[in-house]
């Protein structure tokens, strides 16, 4: 992919060398051009960006692409989803090493651009540009140019809706997703591009180019490698990036930041993590969800002895995003260049981040904000019917038949605490299954374990499977003497209709 970096010549007035930054970008494998007066004359983007597939624009202070920047980039053939604006002068204010931070920010933007998978027309929808809380009288009378927002699309080959998975539907705050006939559908007009469905999907079947977890992970990994002890702040498009000793990771919404993204920076060298919430401008309106997840992360840090203050929720305002100095020494977790990009989405990503941060330390923590679950099966009440396994969207619970035995196994690493196993269990009222939100690192390290087992009853006629012995006995007890126990216990469903 051809990635082009356009740098405003006026960055020199703010203590930054655009020529040196252009050389740095070229050393990173990108093309780079210094454009005189780029911030004041965004129409120069059109000619300078012709032929590029992805574009990074290094401005002085402007941090959003909406308006003239996006319009001229589109005229040059650049998809709005392949466009990033990095306000180097703004973010380098108050930093002890402005050029070092500018290089780190550019490295993060380039890594994100390289991870861009490409976009199709269905990934975009036109919208009116965002305006702040104050609008001038002139702005009210003017006709604003349309901007283009990302829209998630479904990869049907990865979706588990046919198996009953509805996790994305339950997470969407605006009812933009619905299921019909085993297929997930999107109401484009209701979508706000918050990205909650994308990070919630355990199979990564929902994709939103430009804002997908692989791109966020690539940017995050590059910033951590070059962070120099700076904190990481996850910010949405409504929030200006912070200055000082913080590096910004762009996310579609604060509520879409998964637990793995909160924890991984701390295990890879960042002294602190901030989740920046944009207040009334929030696309999801799920502040409580952010607070619950953040509360679990803080409780986990406290249990590990790392200090819960190393991750916190911050607010943006009309004056900008002001963050305190990062707490906690970066040396507590040493940055290791060359590590693979962390996985930020899909079943198992959050558990992997917990294990990386814990470094073998044993922690047992129950918390309502945990995105991880622990399923407990009572072998006395469970009939090993396998209904729970059939409903589990991540196969955290598995049902197997082998050598005349049936088994249920549970893998806590991929449990997303969705609760679908509870909803379908026929013996739930008898306490056969319990789900607790939380984490047990000892449990995670052990991986899949057998939680229930029984003898498999085989058909006397065809030797096919009938059911577990406990299930047969339970059905006989429920139906009473009017049922032929011999047919039920000794014949499969196909052979029961045949004469003895």
PLY file of the C-alpha trace (Angstrom):
ply
format ascii 1.0
element vertex 500
property float x
property float y
property float z
element edge 499
property int vertex1
property int vertex2
end_header
0.00 0.00 0.00
1.31 3.43 -0.93
1.24 5.61 2.18
1.89 9.33 1.75
2.68 11.81 4.53
2.01 15.50 3.89
3.62 17.85 6.40
2.80 21.52 6.81
5.87 23.71 6.39
4.58 25.95 9.19
5.45 23.22 11.74
8.86 24.95 11.78
7.24 27.88 13.60
6.32 25.52 16.45
9.78 24.09 17.20
9.45 21.10 14.85
11.48 20.37 11.72
9.14 19.26 8.92
12.14 18.25 6.77
13.53 16.00 9.51
10.09 14.48 10.07
9.76 13.87 6.32
13.09 12.00 6.35
11.87 9.98 9.33
8.67 9.03 7.49
10.69 7.95 4.46
12.94 5.82 6.66
9.73 4.16 7.90
8.88 3.22 4.32
6.40 5.99 3.45
6.53 8.78 0.91
6.71 12.26 2.42
6.22 15.78 1.09
6.55 19.10 2.92
3.81 21.44 1.69
4.11 25.22 2.28
1.06 26.66 4.04
-0.79 23.33 4.09
-2.94 24.25 7.11
-4.09 27.53 5.56
-4.42 26.11 2.03
-5.85 22.58 2.27
-6.66 22.73 -1.46
-2.98 21.87 -2.00
-3.76 18.37 -0.76
-5.55 17.59 -4.02
-2.45 17.77 -6.21
0.10 16.57 -3.64
-1.85 13.41 -2.69
-2.67 12.16 -6.20
-1.84 8.46 -6.57
-1.64 7.63 -2.85
-3.72 4.83 -1.32
-3.53 6.05 2.29
-2.81 9.55 3.51
-1.40 10.98 6.74
-1.61 14.77 7.04
0.61 16.38 9.66
-0.99 19.72 10.53
-0.09 22.33 13.08
-3.28 22.34 15.17
-6.25 21.00 13.20
-7.08 17.51 14.47
-10.18 16.60 12.48
-10.43 15.74 8.78
-14.01 16.98 8.47
-14.48 19.87 6.09
-11.90 21.05 3.60
-9.24 18.44 4.40
-11.58 15.53 3.78
-13.11 17.15 0.71
-9.76 17.76 -1.00
-8.45 14.33 -0.01
-11.51 12.72 -1.62
-10.88 14.78 -4.74
-7.39 13.23 -4.83
-8.92 9.75 -4.72
-8.31 9.06 -1.02
-11.01 7.19 0.88
-12.10 9.06 4.03
-11.37 5.82 5.91
-7.74 5.88 4.70
-7.16 9.45 5.91
-5.54 10.48 9.20
-4.90 13.96 10.53
-2.11 14.32 13.11
-1.87 17.81 14.71
1.83 17.69 15.58
2.17 21.22 16.94
-0.84 20.74 19.22
0.17 17.36 20.64
3.85 18.28 21.13
3.06 21.27 23.35
4.39 20.72 26.85
6.41 17.61 25.95
10.02 17.36 27.06
11.08 15.97 23.68
8.80 17.44 20.99
10.59 15.87 18.03
10.63 12.48 19.74
6.88 12.68 20.34
6.24 13.86 16.78
8.18 10.88 15.42
6.27 8.48 17.70
2.93 9.96 16.57
3.91 9.64 12.91
5.11 6.05 13.45
1.74 5.20 14.99
-0.16 6.79 12.10
1.97 4.96 9.52
1.49 1.60 11.26
-2.24 2.19 11.29
-2.24 3.15 7.60
-0.39 -0.04 6.66
-2.96 -2.11 8.54
-5.82 -0.51 6.59
-7.57 -3.39 4.77
-9.20 -1.25 2.11
-12.82 -0.16 1.97
-15.87 -0.65 -0.19
-18.73 1.81 -0.84
-20.93 0.03 1.72
-18.39 0.94 4.43
-19.33 4.62 4.10
-22.41 6.70 4.63
-22.82 10.46 4.16
-23.58 12.60 7.21
-23.60 16.20 8.32
-20.33 17.32 9.93
-20.06 17.38 13.70
-20.37 20.75 15.32
-19.39 21.73 18.79
-21.96 22.86 21.35
-21.68 26.46 20.10
-22.70 27.34 16.54
-22.33 30.80 14.98
-25.21 32.59 13.26
-23.27 32.43 9.98
-22.88 28.66 10.38
-26.61 28.27 10.91
-27.29 29.97 7.56
-24.63 28.08 5.62
-25.04 24.72 3.94
-22.33 22.42 5.32
-20.48 19.97 3.12
-21.29 16.33 3.72
-18.73 14.16 5.46
-18.48 10.39 5.34
-18.70 8.13 8.38
-17.61 4.51 8.65
-20.25 1.79 8.71
-19.60 -1.77 9.93
-20.17 -4.61 7.51
-20.79 -8.28 8.25
-18.55 -11.12 7.15
-21.19 -13.84 7.00
-18.62 -16.62 6.84
-17.37 -15.68 10.33
-20.74 -14.87 11.93
-22.21 -17.34 14.44
-25.77 -16.02 14.29
-27.01 -19.34 12.92
-25.82 -20.91 16.19
-27.81 -18.39 18.20
-25.15 -15.75 18.83
-26.71 -12.30 19.34
-23.89 -10.59 21.21
-23.49 -7.73 18.74
-27.24 -7.10 18.78
-27.31 -6.87 22.57
-24.32 -4.51 22.62
-25.59 -2.03 20.01
-26.84 1.04 21.93
-29.15 2.30 19.17
-30.86 -0.84 17.89
-29.05 -0.62 14.58
-28.49 -4.38 14.47
-31.13 -7.09 14.39
-31.32 -10.79 13.60
-33.63 -12.36 11.06
-33.43 -15.93 9.83
-30.04 -16.56 11.39
-28.51 -13.50 9.71
-27.50 -10.21 11.35
-28.76 -7.11 9.54
-27.76 -3.46 9.92
-30.05 -0.43 9.85
-27.58 2.06 8.37
-29.72 5.06 9.29
-29.59 4.11 12.99
-25.84 3.43 13.13
-23.68 6.11 14.81
-20.33 4.45 13.97
-19.54 3.91 17.65
-17.88 0.54 16.94
-19.26 -1.32 19.97
-20.50 -4.16 17.80
-17.09 -4.52 16.15
-15.16 -5.03 19.39
-17.99 -7.05 20.97
-18.21 -9.70 18.23
-16.41 -12.82 19.51
-15.69 -13.98 15.96
-14.58 -10.62 14.48
-17.34 -10.99 11.89
-18.17 -7.26 12.00
-15.55 -5.10 10.36
-15.21 -1.32 10.13
-12.21 -0.36 7.96
-10.28 2.61 9.24
-11.37 1.93 12.81
-11.00 -1.84 13.14
-9.18 -3.57 16.02
-6.22 -4.61 13.79
-5.58 -0.97 12.87
-5.95 0.22 16.46
-3.59 -2.56 17.58
-1.01 -1.59 14.94
-1.06 2.05 16.01
-0.90 1.11 19.68
2.06 -1.24 19.16
4.04 1.42 17.27
3.34 4.04 19.94
4.39 1.68 22.71
7.64 0.84 20.92
8.55 4.52 20.56
6.64 5.87 23.55
9.61 6.88 25.65
7.72 6.48 28.92
4.65 8.42 27.80
1.11 7.40 28.72
-1.43 6.17 26.19
-4.77 7.94 25.79
-7.64 6.37 23.85
-9.62 9.17 22.23
-12.68 9.26 19.97
-13.12 11.51 16.91
-14.99 14.09 19.00
-12.04 14.69 21.36
-8.91 16.71 20.59
-5.71 14.76 21.27
-3.78 15.66 24.42
-0.43 17.38 24.66
2.27 16.77 27.23
3.57 13.28 28.03
0.67 11.43 26.36
0.30 9.65 23.03
-3.15 9.31 21.48
-4.71 6.15 20.05
-7.76 6.87 17.90
-10.87 4.77 18.60
-14.45 5.20 17.31
-15.84 5.63 20.83
-14.60 5.36 24.42
-17.15 2.61 25.04
-15.61 0.56 22.23
-12.22 0.28 23.97
-11.93 -3.40 24.93
-10.35 -4.63 28.14
-7.37 -5.95 26.16
-6.61 -2.42 24.93
-6.77 -1.06 28.47
-4.37 -3.63 29.92
-1.86 -4.34 27.14
-0.15 -0.90 27.23
0.61 -1.38 30.93
2.21 -4.76 30.34
4.28 -3.36 27.46
5.86 -0.31 29.00
3.28 2.50 29.31
3.15 4.12 32.74
-0.58 4.86 32.52
-3.67 4.59 30.32
-6.42 7.20 29.95
-9.84 6.60 28.42
-11.06 9.97 27.16
-14.83 10.39 27.14
-16.37 13.13 25.01
-19.39 13.74 27.26
-22.60 14.86 25.56
-21.08 14.27 22.09
-20.66 10.53 22.75
-21.80 8.42 19.81
-22.82 5.45 21.94
-24.23 7.05 25.08
-22.79 4.14 27.06
-20.74 5.95 29.69
-21.89 3.48 32.35
-20.48 0.64 30.26
-17.12 2.41 30.09
-17.14 2.92 33.85
-18.01 -0.73 34.58
-15.24 -2.09 32.36
-12.79 0.47 33.71
-13.78 -0.44 37.27
-12.89 -4.06 36.61
-9.54 -3.06 35.10
-8.74 -0.91 38.14
-9.74 -3.68 40.54
-7.49 -6.09 38.63
-4.54 -3.69 38.79
-5.07 -3.28 42.52
-5.20 -7.05 43.01
-1.91 -7.35 41.10
-0.30 -4.65 43.21
0.16 -2.28 40.26
-2.01 0.57 41.55
-5.48 1.21 40.18
-4.64 4.85 39.42
-2.59 3.79 36.41
-5.79 3.61 34.37
-8.52 6.24 34.58
-11.41 7.94 32.81
-10.85 11.49 31.59
-13.19 14.11 30.15
-12.75 16.37 27.16
-13.98 19.96 27.18
-14.15 23.04 24.98
-10.62 23.88 26.15
-9.28 20.56 24.94
-8.16 17.29 26.50
-6.15 18.02 29.61
-4.60 15.00 31.29
-2.50 14.82 34.47
1.02 13.47 34.37
1.02 9.67 34.04
1.23 7.88 37.35
3.39 4.82 37.91
6.91 4.24 36.63
7.22 2.95 33.09
10.13 0.81 34.27
7.68 -1.37 36.22
6.86 -3.04 32.91
9.64 -2.95 30.39
8.84 -2.19 26.77
9.97 -4.98 24.48
10.35 -3.88 20.84
9.42 -6.41 18.21
6.54 -7.99 20.10
3.66 -9.07 17.86
0.67 -6.78 17.65
-1.77 -7.61 20.44
-5.17 -8.98 19.58
-7.84 -6.53 20.72
-10.99 -8.31 19.59
-12.45 -11.77 19.39
-12.92 -14.46 22.00
-9.73 -14.91 24.01
-8.25 -11.43 23.50
-9.21 -10.10 26.94
-8.05 -13.26 28.72
-4.71 -13.13 26.90
-4.22 -9.52 28.03
-5.00 -10.47 31.64
-2.48 -13.29 31.51
0.20 -11.06 29.97
-0.27 -8.45 32.68
-0.39 -10.91 35.60
2.96 -12.55 34.71
2.00 -15.80 36.40
0.58 -14.15 39.53
-2.53 -15.82 40.98
-5.59 -13.55 41.11
-9.21 -14.43 41.82
-11.54 -11.50 41.29
-15.32 -11.27 40.92
-16.61 -8.05 39.37
-19.84 -7.12 37.57
-17.88 -5.12 34.99
-15.77 -8.06 33.87
-16.11 -9.08 30.20
-14.79 -12.52 31.22
-16.92 -15.24 32.74
-16.48 -18.38 34.80
-19.03 -21.14 34.26
-19.53 -23.70 37.02
-21.37 -26.96 36.41
-22.90 -29.03 39.19
-22.27 -32.63 38.07
-25.11 -33.89 40.28
-27.76 -31.65 38.71
-26.36 -31.58 35.15
-27.66 -34.26 32.80
-24.87 -33.62 30.23
-27.49 -32.97 27.54
-25.17 -30.54 25.68
-27.80 -27.81 25.22
-25.52 -25.23 26.81
-22.68 -26.15 24.44
-24.99 -25.77 21.44
-25.89 -22.24 22.54
-22.35 -21.08 23.42
-21.25 -18.67 20.65
-17.51 -19.06 21.34
-17.41 -22.82 22.07
-16.20 -22.05 25.57
-18.47 -24.97 26.52
-18.00 -28.04 24.34
-20.00 -31.26 24.19
-18.22 -34.41 23.01
-19.21 -38.05 22.53
-16.32 -40.48 22.64
-16.02 -44.16 23.48
-19.52 -44.46 24.91
-19.03 -41.42 27.14
-20.35 -37.88 26.92
-18.44 -34.92 28.32
-18.77 -31.19 28.82
-15.58 -29.14 28.87
-15.23 -25.46 29.71
-12.48 -23.11 28.49
-12.46 -19.88 30.54
-10.11 -18.19 28.09
-12.85 -17.72 25.47
-15.89 -17.18 27.72
-17.41 -13.73 27.11
-19.97 -13.94 29.93
-22.87 -13.58 27.47
-25.13 -15.84 29.56
-26.65 -17.72 26.63
-25.78 -21.02 28.31
-27.92 -20.05 31.31
-30.91 -19.16 29.14
-31.15 -22.58 27.50
-30.18 -24.93 30.33
-33.23 -27.13 31.16
-31.83 -27.84 34.62
-30.93 -24.28 35.56
-33.55 -24.13 38.33
-31.88 -27.14 39.92
-28.54 -25.29 39.99
-26.94 -27.24 37.15
-25.12 -24.18 35.80
-23.88 -20.89 37.29
-22.09 -18.03 35.56
-19.91 -15.60 37.51
-18.34 -12.50 36.01
-14.71 -12.19 36.93
-11.32 -13.78 36.47
-9.28 -16.57 38.01
-5.77 -16.58 36.55
-5.13 -20.10 37.86
-8.22 -21.23 35.97
-7.07 -19.37 32.83
-3.65 -21.00 32.89
-5.13 -24.49 33.09
-7.25 -23.94 29.98
-10.08 -26.34 29.02
-11.25 -28.71 31.75
-13.90 -31.42 31.89
-16.75 -30.16 34.08
-19.32 -32.95 33.61
-19.20 -36.51 32.31
-21.53 -39.50 31.99
-22.03 -42.80 30.22
-23.52 -42.55 26.75
-26.53 -44.81 26.21
-26.34 -46.55 22.82
-29.29 -47.75 20.78
-29.79 -51.52 21.15
-30.83 -51.79 17.52
-28.48 -49.51 15.52
-25.80 -48.75 18.13
-26.31 -45.06 17.54
-26.24 -42.57 20.44
-29.41 -42.17 22.50
-28.44 -39.72 25.24
-26.47 -39.58 28.46
-27.62 -41.99 31.11
-28.47 -39.09 33.46
-30.63 -37.46 30.81
-32.53 -40.69 30.12
-33.17 -41.18 33.81
-34.27 -37.57 34.21
-36.76 -37.81 31.32
-38.17 -41.08 32.65
-38.63 -39.50 36.08
-40.41 -36.48 34.57
-42.73 -38.47 32.24
-43.78 -41.05 34.81
-45.09 -44.61 34.35
-47.10 -43.89 31.17
-43.92 -43.91 29.06
-42.25 -47.07 27.81
-38.95 -46.91 29.65
-37.56 -49.70 27.56
-38.11 -47.83 24.27
-36.85 -44.55 25.73
-33.77 -45.98 27.37
-32.72 -48.52 24.77
-33.71 -47.07 21.37
-32.68 -43.89 19.56
-35.30 -41.47 18.21
-35.23 -43.05 14.73
-35.58 -46.63 15.96
-38.38 -45.90 18.44
-40.92 -45.74 15.64
-40.03 -49.20 14.42
-41.57 -52.40 15.82
-39.41 -54.53 18.12
0 1
1 2
2 3
3 4
4 5
5 6
6 7
7 8
8 9
9 10
10 11
11 12
12 13
13 14
14 15
15 16
16 17
17 18
18 19
19 20
20 21
21 22
22 23
23 24
24 25
25 26
26 27
27 28
28 29
29 30
30 31
31 32
32 33
33 34
34 35
35 36
36 37
37 38
38 39
39 40
40 41
41 42
42 43
43 44
44 45
45 46
46 47
47 48
48 49
49 50
50 51
51 52
52 53
53 54
54 55
55 56
56 57
57 58
58 59
59 60
60 61
61 62
62 63
63 64
64 65
65 66
66 67
67 68
68 69
69 70
70 71
71 72
72 73
73 74
74 75
75 76
76 77
77 78
78 79
79 80
80 81
81 82
82 83
83 84
84 85
85 86
86 87
87 88
88 89
89 90
90 91
91 92
92 93
93 94
94 95
95 96
96 97
97 98
98 99
99 100
100 101
101 102
102 103
103 104
104 105
105 106
106 107
107 108
108 109
109 110
110 111
111 112
112 113
113 114
114 115
115 116
116 117
117 118
118 119
119 120
120 121
121 122
122 123
123 124
124 125
125 126
126 127
127 128
128 129
129 130
130 131
131 132
132 133
133 134
134 135
135 136
136 137
137 138
138 139
139 140
140 141
141 142
142 143
143 144
144 145
145 146
146 147
147 148
148 149
149 150
150 151
151 152
152 153
153 154
154 155
155 156
156 157
157 158
158 159
159 160
160 161
161 162
162 163
163 164
164 165
165 166
166 167
167 168
168 169
169 170
170 171
171 172
172 173
173 174
174 175
175 176
176 177
177 178
178 179
179 180
180 181
181 182
182 183
183 184
184 185
185 186
186 187
187 188
188 189
189 190
190 191
191 192
192 193
193 194
194 195
195 196
196 197
197 198
198 199
199 200
200 201
201 202
202 203
203 204
204 205
205 206
206 207
207 208
208 209
209 210
210 211
211 212
212 213
213 214
214 215
215 216
216 217
217 218
218 219
219 220
220 221
221 222
222 223
223 224
224 225
225 226
226 227
227 228
228 229
229 230
230 231
231 232
232 233
233 234
234 235
235 236
236 237
237 238
238 239
239 240
240 241
241 242
242 243
243 244
244 245
245 246
246 247
247 248
248 249
249 250
250 251
251 252
252 253
253 254
254 255
255 256
256 257
257 258
258 259
259 260
260 261
261 262
262 263
263 264
264 265
265 266
266 267
267 268
268 269
269 270
270 271
271 272
272 273
273 274
274 275
275 276
276 277
277 278
278 279
279 280
280 281
281 282
282 283
283 284
284 285
285 286
286 287
287 288
288 289
289 290
290 291
291 292
292 293
293 294
294 295
295 296
296 297
297 298
298 299
299 300
300 301
301 302
302 303
303 304
304 305
305 306
306 307
307 308
308 309
309 310
310 311
311 312
312 313
313 314
314 315
315 316
316 317
317 318
318 319
319 320
320 321
321 322
322 323
323 324
324 325
325 326
326 327
327 328
328 329
329 330
330 331
331 332
332 333
333 334
334 335
335 336
336 337
337 338
338 339
339 340
340 341
341 342
342 343
343 344
344 345
345 346
346 347
347 348
348 349
349 350
350 351
351 352
352 353
353 354
354 355
355 356
356 357
357 358
358 359
359 360
360 361
361 362
362 363
363 364
364 365
365 366
366 367
367 368
368 369
369 370
370 371
371 372
372 373
373 374
374 375
375 376
376 377
377 378
378 379
379 380
380 381
381 382
382 383
383 384
384 385
385 386
386 387
387 388
388 389
389 390
390 391
391 392
392 393
393 394
394 395
395 396
396 397
397 398
398 399
399 400
400 401
401 402
402 403
403 404
404 405
405 406
406 407
407 408
408 409
409 410
410 411
411 412
412 413
413 414
414 415
415 416
416 417
417 418
418 419
419 420
420 421
421 422
422 423
423 424
424 425
425 426
426 427
427 428
428 429
429 430
430 431
431 432
432 433
433 434
434 435
435 436
436 437
437 438
438 439
439 440
440 441
441 442
442 443
443 444
444 445
445 446
446 447
447 448
448 449
449 450
450 451
451 452
452 453
453 454
454 455
455 456
456 457
457 458
458 459
459 460
460 461
461 462
462 463
463 464
464 465
465 466
466 467
467 468
468 469
469 470
470 471
471 472
472 473
473 474
474 475
475 476
476 477
477 478
478 479
479 480
480 481
481 482
482 483
483 484
484 485
485 486
486 487
487 488
488 489
489 490
490 491
491 492
492 493
493 494
494 495
495 496
496 497
497 498
498 499
